């Protein structure tokens, strides 16, 4: 099982349009520091699944029939807007497994094109996708959102974004067996007030302490966290890594 | 006044994902034959206005403060999707002038970010944008849609997409004075049945005959029209041109 972070940015991405902060200036000068919409590719036993579809060049990145389907965490634009064009393909069907969300995004349900939204996940449901086992884990966000536990090749990986903290049931479910890798929403540096909808670093480190993965990787990172991380000293525990676009786990 | 066609494709764009037709195969092999989402840039007396925002790389194409604003024809995804990211910029405000549409696109009105939707056009209203005069012209489409009459530097240019035929009032308005250039929706080759929402070539040529512009340029072109045009003989009157991405008028 191989997981590649295709994008590690928050809704604003990095650089933020028009922003001159130290992180955005650095990302303007160096492509490697940019952060595209938060998404990942999971590959296991010859199958390839996309987690979230906020990238707008999906038809270029993934030739027809190179994807087995899409695991959708939720339907905010930065996680789903790539579907708005992808749907108009022809000669193939792409299953999209995600939460049941009556709204979806714009007119995606009305005009799904080649996308098959007919099999939404139930909470804590496990599906076998080839040799990959995927369990939908409820998260705490402003609309119906699932994280995913990915099990294959003897590895247990949890991909949990977008969320602020973790619902008790999801936390308890993940505590039953150790995780090899936890990929977790951490959009902001420590905030003076408890954040809404997304983790700040304080909450992210609390969830990491609760789940005790062998390794944790932060994603859905905003420019204020990048700017904070550019100031010494390094403030992260050794088993907590900052996600980067293109990072493979 | 200079108008550049940034994209000339229909909602599916060209090539269509997964399509092997002669037009899509040609566009896969030759970037110059591709068609991006239908949109244009109008430049007049030092001001730059974008017509429609379906391109998803607006933050890359237009550095902060390089656009005076956006003329939105309507809020279908292929004409407005680029706003879903552009809105999260900071330090500037971008006015979006378009039809009043209670739905907009996804959550754009709920979370407009730097976009100012507060001044929708009324039908046949004329606004002075610097030295450019812009009149909103009702079109016949599946949601509230305006074409725009653009007057500046002694030129009269009409940009009319998306539409199936023309409402009588719009046709009569445009017949009062001659057009230098008419840019017109023509999504399909001649159809056996009257099309819905978009012109086929039959309807487009009828509208061109009604308006008698010095020059007509077809846009919002789908792959079936491109394929039809690749078969000889050439079937277009001499004053009717096929739009191409990057074409300047």
Interface residues (C-beta under 8 A of the other chain):
Chain A: X11 X12 X13 X16 X17 X18 X19 X20 X56 X57 X59 X64 X76 X77 X78 X81 X84 X85 X86 X88 X89 X90 X91 X92 X105 X106 X107 X114
Chain B: X11 X12 X13 X16 X17 X18 X19 X20 X56 X57 X59 X64 X76 X77 X78 X81 X84 X85 X86 X88 X89 X90 X91 X92 X105 X106 X107 X114
